[in-house]
Amino acid sequence: MRRVLVVSLLVAAIGAPAAFAADPTPADFKNAAKYCKAVRDSKGFEAFATQYGTNKNKKNAYGKCVSATANAKAEKREDAQDAKATADCKKQRSDDAAKFTQTYKNLGQCVKAQNGKDDDDD
């Protein structure tokens, strides 16, 4: 009886930290593929397939996870780039409003120019 109790306590002690471990976050990993592998390992194949799989047999879960994670990271980078460009343009406008107005029609054109986008690309 004592052995069963000790073994039960050991199993609970080993299993408890894994149950309370937080899911990995994309920022913790170098790329989306490594992040998705970590999520798949932490959640298990079935839960991972249920969360990310979209076809009948849920076999495309890994690809969907990588794609969604990579796209989210790219959007975050673009947002940061736009925020920096906006801040730079506002500084230019406050430093010399006449020159800013002469160079750019408005703040939006300045941001496009800062990001290397042409008006023709719209």
C-alpha atoms as one frame of an Amber mdcrd trajectory, in Angstrom:
protein
   0.000   0.000   0.000   2.781   2.378   0.874   4.499   1.727  -2.460   1.335
   2.551  -4.383   1.017   5.819  -2.503   4.654   6.777  -3.154   4.385   5.914
  -6.849   1.153   7.906  -7.123   2.774  10.930  -5.524   5.778  10.696  -7.841
   3.560  10.491 -10.912   1.540  13.479  -9.722   4.695  15.466  -8.971   6.118
  14.801 -12.426   2.848  15.357 -14.294   1.672  18.493 -12.477   4.285  20.955
 -13.801   3.607  19.836 -17.369  -0.115  20.387 -16.905   0.408  23.910 -15.574
   3.067  24.907 -18.114   2.084  27.846 -20.278   1.702  27.434 -24.002   4.667
  28.683 -26.011   4.456  32.125 -27.601   5.687  32.994 -31.111   8.116  35.577
 -29.715  10.001  32.791 -27.917  11.021  31.151 -31.207  13.237  32.080 -34.123
  10.693  31.124 -36.770   7.106  29.972 -37.182   7.980  26.324 -37.872   9.803
  25.917 -34.561   6.951  27.622 -32.729   4.363  25.308 -34.299   6.421  22.216
 -33.413   6.573  23.389 -29.797   2.817  24.025 -29.717   2.131  20.620 -31.271
   4.371  18.962 -28.665   2.821  20.846 -25.752  -0.831  20.378 -26.775  -0.574
  16.940 -28.322  -1.391  15.978 -31.897  -5.154  15.724 -31.473  -5.648  19.103
 -29.806  -3.231  20.729 -32.245  -5.075  19.245 -35.238  -8.399  20.375 -33.822
  -7.157  23.931 -33.310  -5.323  24.469 -36.604  -6.578  21.831 -39.049  -9.193
  22.970 -41.543  -9.793  20.095 -43.944 -11.883  16.944 -43.238  -9.125  14.855
 -41.720  -7.324  17.818 -40.058  -4.041  16.778 -41.687  -3.098  20.319 -42.728
  -2.783  21.659 -39.176   1.000  22.105 -39.157   1.036  24.059 -42.429  -1.879
  26.222 -41.332  -0.143  26.975 -38.032   3.118  27.945 -39.744   1.297  30.107
 -42.281  -0.848  31.890 -39.690   2.113  32.496 -37.376   4.364  33.793 -40.158
   1.636  36.120 -41.435   0.985  37.459 -37.935   4.698  38.150 -37.426   4.908
  39.904 -40.809   1.917  42.111 -39.963   3.482  43.000 -36.637   6.725  44.011
 -38.390   4.788  46.126 -40.913   2.832  47.815 -38.128   6.061  48.660 -36.329
   7.541  50.020 -39.558   4.441  52.153 -40.195   4.518  53.484 -36.635   8.170
  54.489 -37.016   7.484  56.166 -40.365   4.518  58.049 -38.913   6.611  59.275
 -35.990   9.378  60.395 -38.379   6.897  62.273 -40.562   5.281  64.001 -37.605
   8.721  65.123 -36.457   9.506  66.463 -39.936   6.187  68.315 -39.992   6.764
  69.877 -36.582  10.377  70.827 -37.421   9.540  72.670 -40.651   5.845  72.785
 -41.592   6.358  74.858 -44.757   8.958  72.484 -46.185   6.827  69.473 -45.195
   3.777  70.905 -46.988   5.858  71.662 -50.055   7.371  68.166 -50.163   4.299
  66.126 -49.206   0.615  66.819 -49.688  -0.276  65.244 -46.335   0.949  62.899
 -43.624  -0.139  59.811 -45.547   2.079  60.629 -48.512   5.029  61.145 -46.195
   4.468  57.752 -44.557   4.268  56.083 -47.976   7.496  57.757 -49.016   9.188
  56.700 -45.772   8.133  53.080 -46.313   9.292  53.151 -49.939   5.811  52.877
 -51.399   4.842  54.779 -54.546   1.482  56.348 -55.245   1.356  54.152 -58.372
   1.306  50.958 -56.265  -2.172  51.687 -54.876
